[in-house]
């Protein structure tokens, strides 16, 4: 084995390792973008839902003149808001785990 052959072998090994690394990095980046995009669109939808819920809440409150009825509407809205908030927390944790796992697999 000549010195030139050894250098060529080393270059081939390094090139193969670099190609493998590049493929893994591109795969991880693609997966990260996919997960990030899913989270982005989830939150866009949640903003729309919350805006709609709030509009409905104000519409119901303003159409009711009785204080007890308004309080009942507020309580119903708060119950729904608490449920949505709980779901948002769970989703946030799951999304953070998914994004972290993509980063760890890179």
N, C-alpha and C positions, 0 to 999 in steps of 0.2 A: 504494500500500500504506500503510495507516494504521498508526500505532503499535500500536493494539489488535490488529490482524491479525498483526503481527510477533510480539507477545507470545504470542498464541494458537498460532501456528506453533511458537514455541520450546517452549511447554508441551507441545504434541503430540509434538515430537521427543524431549523429555526423558522423557515418559511412555512412549513406545515403547522408548527405550533402557532404561528401568528395567524394563519388562516383559520385554525380551530378557534382561537380566541376571538377573532373578528366575527365568526359565525355565531358564537355564543353571545357576544355583545349585541349584535344586531337582533338576535332572537329575544334577548332580555329587553332591549329598547322597544321592540315591537309590542311585547307583552305589557310593558309598563305603559306605553301610550294607549293600548287597548283598555287597561284597567282604569287609567286616569280619565279617559274619555267616558267610560261607563259612569264613573263617579260624577263627572261634570254634568252629564245629561240627567242623572238622578237628581242633582241639586237644582238644576234648571226646572225640572218638573215639580219639585217640592216648592220652589218659590212661587210657581204658578198656582199650585194647589192652595198654598197658604194665602196668597192674594185673593183668590176666589172665596175662600172660607171667610176671610176678614170682610170682604165686600158683602157677602151674605149676612154676616153677623151685624154689620152696621145697618143694612137694609131692614133686618128684623127688629133691631132695637129702635130705629127711628119710626117704624110703622106701629109701634106699640107705645101707648101713653101710660100704661099702668106700670108703676115701679116694681111690684112683685113679678109681673110678666117679664119686665126687662131683666130683673135679677135671674129669673129662670132661664132666659135666653143666654145670659152671661155664663151661668153655671154649665149649661149644655155646651157652649163654645169652649169653656175652659177644660171640660172633660175631654172633648175631642182634641184640643191643643195639647193636653198632657199626653194623650195616646200617641199623637203624631211626634211629639218631642221624644218620647221613649223609643219609637221606631227609628227616629233620626240618630239617636245615640248608638243604638245597636248597629245601624248601617255604617255610621262613622267608624266604629271599631272594626267591623268586618272589612271595610274599604282600606283602612290603614294597614290591617294585617295583610291583605292581598297585595298592596303596593310594597310593603316591606318584604314579603316573600319573593316578589319579583326581583327586588334589589339584592336579596341574599343569594338567589340562584344564579346571579350573573357571574 
